[in-house]
Structures are given as structure tokens and as C-alpha cells.
Amino acid sequence: MRFTHEDLIGSFERVFLAGFSAGGALSLKYAAEHGGVSGVAAFAAPATFTGLFPRERLVEFLEIAREVGIIRDREFPADPESFYLELESSAAVDFVARVSPVPLLLVHGEDDEMVPVDDAKTLFDAAGEPGELVLLPGGMHRLRKDPRTPDCLLDWIGHLT
């Protein structure tokens, strides 16, 4: 079964999107393309996917994604070049300005070992208003495991409601 935007968001009074890493980047893209949300929070989101894994490292990226369980189908993608082009066209930095005027929260660990903290600054600089950038001292990439993350998200939502 395929869900529509209306199925997912249309029946709620207020909807907030929150995502981590690639999920944060894709939350920004979704909000920019579809709207209908009350706020977007992106944690450790890459400004571009291809900045992390340039074309010459695509095979390495796919193997890592399989090892950590992001990609579970050994045959995916059927066409790596098309997959790479899709990654290029999904760069959060190309969508973040269109999230405005929806409130935006960008949270990034200052010691992120996967996505450079400069990606958060790039996204923030490209974003419209209202936006907030929170840099967590000592924070690593897996912010979903950082005990400060829930408080950061809930405090932000609390100020919006």
C-alpha cells in the first residue's frame, strides 16, 4: 500500500518532522516539496549526500550501507549510476530555503565523525526564517543516542506550541 501526503499528514492538526542524518536531509526535502508541516528538525543532516560519498567512492558507500543495514537488498541499486544521480538531486542544501516560513531546527554534534559540522552551518546559512542552529559540544554523529537530543527537540517544539 502506498500512502499519500494527505494520508500521512492531512488528518492531524499539527505535524512536526524530525529526522537523523539522511532522514533529516530527506525531512527537509519532503517539507520543501509537500508542505503541510508545522516544523522540521534535522539532526546531523548532510548538506549533500555526494559530499560525503563522491562518485569515485560510490561502491564503497554501497558496501558500508549494506554492512550497517541501511541497504538490505544485495541487488540494490540495480543501476548504481542512476542511484548516484538520485543522491545528487536530493541534496538538502537545495531544498532547505523552501522550508520557510515553517520553523526549522538544525542540531549537529561539534565532534560528528561522519558529517562535518560545516554541513549544519551550510544548511543554516541557506535556510530561510525562522531557523535555529544548535551545535552540541562533544556531540557525535549518532545524536539519537545523545541524551541531550530529546530535550533539545521537545524544548523547541514547546516554544512553537
Wavefront OBJ file of the C-alpha trace (Angstrom):
o trace
v 0.000 0.000 0.000
v 1.283 3.432 -0.906
v 0.390 6.374 1.320
v -0.349 9.839 0.023
v 0.668 13.103 1.639
v -2.946 13.551 2.737
v -2.954 10.080 4.341
v 0.181 10.867 6.321
v -0.338 14.480 7.306
v -3.810 15.664 6.362
v -5.716 14.267 9.329
v -3.591 15.881 12.052
v -3.872 19.379 13.432
v -0.082 19.837 13.727
v 2.711 17.686 12.350
v 6.415 18.011 13.047
v 9.041 16.156 11.042
v 12.254 15.062 12.734
v 14.992 13.007 11.172
v 18.528 11.921 11.839
v 21.351 12.017 9.293
v 19.914 11.071 5.867
v 16.457 11.096 7.453
v 16.982 14.714 8.470
v 18.043 15.666 4.957
v 15.044 13.870 3.479
v 12.712 15.542 6.012
v 13.899 18.898 4.684
v 13.259 17.769 1.105
v 9.814 16.428 1.980
v 8.751 19.618 3.762
v 10.018 21.766 0.887
v 8.202 19.720 -1.743
v 4.949 18.974 0.081
v 4.490 21.480 2.924
v 1.714 20.867 5.404
v 4.002 20.580 8.423
v 4.317 22.777 11.487
v 8.075 22.401 11.892
v 11.113 20.428 10.749
v 14.006 19.263 12.921
v 17.082 17.788 11.261
v 19.795 16.174 13.365
v 23.286 15.620 11.901
v 21.915 16.078 8.381
v 24.354 16.191 5.481
v 24.063 19.248 3.250
v 24.708 16.912 0.306
v 24.929 13.155 0.127
v 27.508 13.281 -2.626
v 29.783 15.450 -0.486
v 30.097 12.518 1.900
v 30.462 9.921 -0.822
v 31.734 11.297 -4.118
v 31.113 9.308 -7.293
v 34.510 7.585 -7.115
v 33.572 6.179 -3.678
v 30.073 5.002 -4.637
v 30.922 1.302 -4.445
v 32.464 1.825 -1.003
v 29.377 3.768 0.118
v 27.055 0.983 -1.043
v 29.087 -1.646 0.814
v 29.075 0.401 4.023
v 25.333 0.972 3.665
v 24.840 -2.793 3.335
v 27.092 -3.543 6.315
v 25.209 -1.203 8.644
v 21.793 -2.251 7.353
v 20.756 0.916 5.518
v 20.558 -1.146 2.339
v 19.231 -4.644 2.964
v 18.818 -5.844 -0.618
v 22.153 -7.069 -2.003
v 20.877 -6.324 -5.530
v 20.071 -2.686 -4.772
v 20.634 -0.483 -6.600
v 20.124 -2.179 -9.957
v 21.778 0.820 -11.639
v 24.394 2.486 -9.390
v 24.765 5.475 -11.738
v 21.036 6.264 -11.573
v 21.201 5.877 -7.807
v 24.071 8.356 -7.655
v 22.135 10.849 -9.776
v 19.216 10.497 -7.361
v 21.580 11.232 -4.458
v 22.766 14.358 -6.278
v 19.188 15.557 -6.794
v 18.301 15.049 -3.115
v 20.791 17.487 -1.594
v 19.225 19.115 1.476
v 21.012 22.380 0.747
v 18.976 22.665 -2.460
v 15.676 22.372 -0.553
v 16.197 23.967 2.854
v 15.297 27.533 1.794
v 11.886 26.322 0.602
v 11.027 25.019 4.073
v 10.500 28.636 5.204
v 8.283 30.021 6.694
v 7.946 26.713 8.556
v 10.128 26.725 11.711
v 13.376 24.834 11.306
v 15.684 23.303 13.897
v 19.141 22.095 12.867
v 21.105 20.183 15.508
v 24.623 18.916 14.942
v 27.353 17.458 17.102
v 30.536 19.513 17.116
v 32.566 16.285 17.021
v 30.495 14.491 14.361
v 32.796 11.912 12.816
v 30.594 11.260 9.753
v 29.009 14.556 8.658
v 31.174 17.660 9.084
v 29.742 20.338 11.370
v 30.186 22.740 8.455
v 27.256 20.949 6.752
v 24.954 22.217 9.512
v 26.309 25.733 9.056
v 25.822 25.455 5.281
v 22.212 24.364 5.750
v 21.553 27.115 8.286
v 23.056 29.779 6.015
v 20.887 28.565 3.110
v 17.704 28.327 5.199
v 15.032 30.965 5.476
v 13.432 32.211 8.673
v 12.570 31.118 11.267
v 15.501 28.848 11.894
v 17.627 27.749 14.802
v 21.044 26.086 14.782
v 22.161 24.146 17.854
v 25.711 22.791 17.998
v 26.185 20.214 20.734
v 29.688 20.308 22.285
v 31.248 16.856 22.106
v 28.286 15.547 20.113
v 28.990 12.720 17.711
v 27.048 11.651 14.604
v 24.544 9.349 16.257
v 22.626 12.090 18.014
v 19.674 9.758 18.522
v 21.826 8.225 21.272
v 22.836 11.571 22.778
v 20.855 12.251 25.986
v 20.594 15.950 25.094
v 18.683 15.275 21.892
v 15.168 14.641 23.280
v 15.338 17.756 25.465
v 16.535 19.840 22.535
v 13.674 18.636 20.335
v 10.981 18.892 22.994
v 12.112 22.354 24.119
v 11.967 23.572 20.502
v 8.503 22.122 19.918
v 7.375 23.534 23.268
v 8.333 27.044 22.173
v 6.320 26.612 18.971
v 3.102 25.366 20.513
l 1 2 3 4 5 6 7 8 9 10 11 12 13 14 15 16 17 18 19 20 21 22 23 24 25 26 27 28 29 30 31 32 33 34 35 36 37 38 39 40 41 42 43 44 45 46 47 48 49 50 51 52 53 54 55 56 57 58 59 60 61 62 63 64 65 66 67 68 69 70 71 72 73 74 75 76 77 78 79 80 81 82 83 84 85 86 87 88 89 90 91 92 93 94 95 96 97 98 99 100 101 102 103 104 105 106 107 108 109 110 111 112 113 114 115 116 117 118 119 120 121 122 123 124 125 126 127 128 129 130 131 132 133 134 135 136 137 138 139 140 141 142 143 144 145 146 147 148 149 150 151 152 153 154 155 156 157 158 159 160 161
